[in-house]
Amino acid sequence: MKVILQNITITAIGFLIGSAVNMGLIMISGQIIPPPEGADVTTMEGLRESIHLFQPKHFIFPFLAHSLGTFFGAFFTVKFVKSHHQILAYVIGLIFLSGGIANILMLPGPLWFSIVDLVFAYIPMAYIAIRIGK
């Protein structure tokens, strides 16, 4: 029972670490690649209304945030859980994938970005974290 509680705690911390990495990259993205002129990126409604102004370069940091958030969350989980390393790392990937799907439903962007994000940012990053973490 103790190992199960430790694994749940470590997985939750992995999720929080991944979320912090994700949010940190999103927070700095506008300073590195400024949003398009006239785009309101302060609210979800503003983003929805101005997403058509975004160029491919504006999707670099969201992709990095999604993929690196998943990677670091899964990597932490693999390194510190006591058992079921792969399964729990993939749990992190699936949680972030579900967040990515929800994000696409709430904020529809270009189809190409949705496909690239869903296919390459979540489960593959959990897999890479497993490979490097072991």
C-alpha positions, -999 to +999 in steps of 0.1 A: +000+000+000+029+023+008+044+019-027+010+027-043+007+059-024+043+069-032+037+062-069+005+083-069+022+111-051+052+110-074+030+109-105+010+139-092+042+158-086+054+148-121+021+163-135+027+195-115+063+198-128+051+192-164+024+218-159+049+243-145+072+238-175+042+242-198+030+274-182+065+288-179+071+284-216+037+299-225+043+329-202+077+337-218+066+330-254+052+364-261+085+381-251+105+359-275+080+358-304+056+387-300+020+381-308+007+394-341-003+431-343-039+435-331-041+401-314-056+400-279-038+371-262-050+380-227-082+361-228-095+329-245-121+349-264-094+373-276-072+344-287-102+327-305-110+359-324-074+366-334-060+331-341-063+338-378-036+364-375-011+339-361+017+327-384+035+294-380+062+310-359+036+318-332+029+281-328+065+272-319+062+279-282+028+263-277+043+231-292+074+234-271+053+240-240+031+209-247+060+186-256+085+197-229+059+199-202+049+163-210+086+152-213+097+167-179+065+154-161+070+119-175+108+120-169+104+130-133+078+102-129+100+076-144+130+086-123+112+086-089+083+061-089+090+028-072+073+006-098+053+007-130+076+033-145+064+030-181+027+029-173+028+059-150+049+079-175+023+071-202-004+082-177+013+116-176+014+116-215-023+107-216-032+134-191-014+160-211-029+146-244-064+150-229-055+186-221-042+191-257-075+178-271-095+200-247-074+230-258-080+222-295-118+220-288-118+253-269-093+272-292-094+258-327-062+267-345-049+256-379-054+220-387-017+214-394-009+225-358-036+204-342-022+173-360+014+180-352+006+188-316-015+158-310+007+133-328+042+145-316+039+164-284+024+140-259+027+102-262+060+104-281+075+127-254+064+103-227+081+075-247+113+095-250+112+103-213+109+066-205+139+058-228+161+085-213+149+080-178+157+044-176 
